[in-house]
Amino acid sequence: MLYRTTLSSPLGALTLVADDAALVAILWPDDKPGRVRLEATSQRDDHPVLAAAAAQLGEYFAGARTTFDLPLDPRGTAFQRDVWRALGAIPYGETRSYADIARAIGRPTATRAVGAANGRNPISIVTPCHRVIGRSGALTGFAGGLAAKQHLLAHEQR
């Protein structure tokens, strides 16, 4: 069973999703259906994981938190989970290219596959896919939209 709650944020209403023990997803206000495949959810605002996630995201947006301490259970293929672990290793305020992530997971020729996995990251912000940019330094696609990506990167530079 999955549970959800909504968190107001500077980027709009985020939907937080958890199972009994871990955070499973953070969905954007205009998330494309099917980007993150989840079973049905039921509203539960008092779920301890959702409450902890909401509190930590609030601290992050207030500038008081640079890392997250939450149980995570992203659902994806082994390759996707490797990419998402590599995203989690990008320090606050820093960026990496898709090629950097491909090298970090030992698949240096898998840059496009890394981009696809990055786009399916179910736990945005906490697993910081916004910190991945094009090799030229250009902002590239982002599930929350490029304005949200730019906002998050600027927030982390303050």
N, C-alpha and C positions, 0 to 999 in steps of 0.2 A: 504494500500500500504506500502511496506517495501522498504527501501533504504539501500545501502551499500557503503562502501568505504574500501580501503585497507590501513593498517598502517604497515610500516616497523618497526620491533622490533628486539631486540637481540635474539628472539626466532623464527624469520622468519616473513613472511607476515601474519598479522592477518586481518581477514575480520570483520569489524564492521557493525552491522545491526541495524537499528532503524525504528520505525514507525513515525508518525507525531510528537509524543510528548516524546518518551522515547527510551532508548537503549534496544534492544530486544536480541541481541546475540553478542558474540565475538567468532569467529570461528578460529580454528587452521589451519596451512598450510595443514596438512594431515588429517583433521577432517574426521571421517567416515561418509559417507552419511547416513542420517537418525538419527544420534545421537541427533541433534537438528532439529526438524521438523519446517520448515518455508515455507511460501508461496513464490512465485517468488519475486525477488528483482530487483531494477533498480539502476544503478550506480548514486551516487549523492555526489560528494565531498564537496559541499557547504552546506550540511544539518547542521543546528546548533547543534543538539544533537551529530551527528557524529564528528563534529569539536571539540566540548567540550570533548568528549570521547577520541579522538586522542590526544588532548593537555594534558589531565590528565594522560593518559597512558604514554605519553612521559615524563612527570614529574616523574611518578612512576619509570620508567626505569632509569631515570637520578639520582634517589635517593632523589628527592626533594618533594615527595608526599608519605604519608603513608595511607591516606584514600581517598575515591572518593566521589564526590558530583555530582551525575548524576541522572536524572530521569530514573528509571529502570522498565521494563515491561517483566519479564521472563514469558514465556508461558509454563505452566505445570499443573499437577494435584494439588489439595489442599495439599496433602502430600508433593509433591516435593517442592512446594513454602514454606511450613513450614521448610523443610530441608535447602533450600537456604537462608531463613531469618536467620536461626541459623548459617550458614556459614558466613554471613555478620557480625555476632557479634564476630567472632574470631579476636582478636587484631593482628595488624601488628607484624610480628616477632614471633608469638606464633603458636602452633599447638594444635590440638585436635584429639582424636580418633573417629572412627565411633560410638563407644559405647557412647562417651561423647555427640555427636550430638543427638543420639537416646534418651538419658536421657534429653537433653535440650529441646527437642520437646515433652516430656511427653510420649514417646513410647520406653521404655527401652529395649524391646525385638525385636525391629525393626532394628537391626544393619545392616543386609543384605539389607533391603529395603533402609536404609539410604545410603549405598554404591552405590546402583543402582541409587538413586536420585542424589547423588553427581556426578556420572559419566555422568548424563544428564544435569548438570548445564549449561545453555546456555550462561551465562555471566562470563566466566572464568576470572580470575585475579581480576576483580572488585568485583565479588562475589567469595571470595577466597577459592575455593575447593582445591587448592594446599596445604592449611594449614591442611588438614585432612590426617592423617597417620594411619598406623596400630597400634593396641594396644601395640605391642612390640617396637614401634618406627620405624619400617621398612616403607620405602616408598612403597606405593601400587599403583595400577593402576591410570592412569591419562590420560584424553583425549588428552592432548598435548604431551604425552610421559613422561616417567620417567626422562629423561634428562632435559626436560623443568621444571618439578616439582622440581627437585633438584636445578636447576638454580634459580627458584623463591624463594625457601626457603633460599638458600645461599645469594641471593640478599637482602633478608629481615633481615639477620643476620649481614650485614655490618654496 
